[in-house]
Every structure is written in C-alpha cells, then in structure tokens.
C-alpha cells in the first residue's frame, strides 16, 4: 500500500512539473505574439503609404441611396399566417 502512495505522489509531481512547463511556454509564446502584433501595428501606423478606402459596389441595379450605404427606400410589410397585411392593402 505504501508503494502505491509513493507511485501516485511521483506521478502527481511529474504531472505538476509538466503542466508548469507547458504554462510557462504558452505565456512565453503569448508575449512573443503580443510583441510582434504591437510592432506590426506600430509599423502600419507610421508607414508613409496612403490608406485607401474600399470602393463602393458598382452594381447598376443599386440605387443612389444604396450605393451610398443608406437604407433602401422601400419598406417591408409583415404578413401573418392568415395572409393579411396588418390593415394595409
């Protein structure tokens, strides 16, 4: 019985050390990613290139309001299961 307790203790200690090493590596990688992300954002913020906005859709079926990003001028009508339009005809 005493041997079993020693084995369980050794396995638990090995597992604890393994998890500590894994956590340390994950934190180290996360710090590296954060530093790389910050450096990338800094280089994009200080670059001399002009930022160009994406072009509006050129679909001729769209009206002037829709090309500008406004809501469509037509309104939707809700129909119930009986087919009525809520008093509208």
Residue, then its C-alpha position, 0 to 999 in steps of 0.5 A: x500500500x505504501x508503494x502505491x502512495x509513493x507511485x501516485x505522489x511521483x506521478x502527481x509531481x511529474x504531472x505538476x512539473x509538466x503542466x508548469x512547463x507547458x504554462x510557462x511556454x504558452x505565456x512565453x509564446x503569448x508575449x512573443x505574439x503580443x510583441x510582434x502584433x504591437x510592432x506590426x501595428x506600430x509599423x502600419x501606423x507610421x508607414x508613409x503609404x496612403x490608406x485607401x478606402x474600399x470602393x463602393x459596389x458598382x452594381x447598376x441595379x443599386x440605387x443612389x441611396x444604396x450605393x451610398x450605404x443608406x437604407x433602401x427606400x422601400x419598406x417591408x410589410x409583415x404578413x401573418x399566417x392568415x395572409x393579411x397585411x396588418x390593415x394595409x392593402 
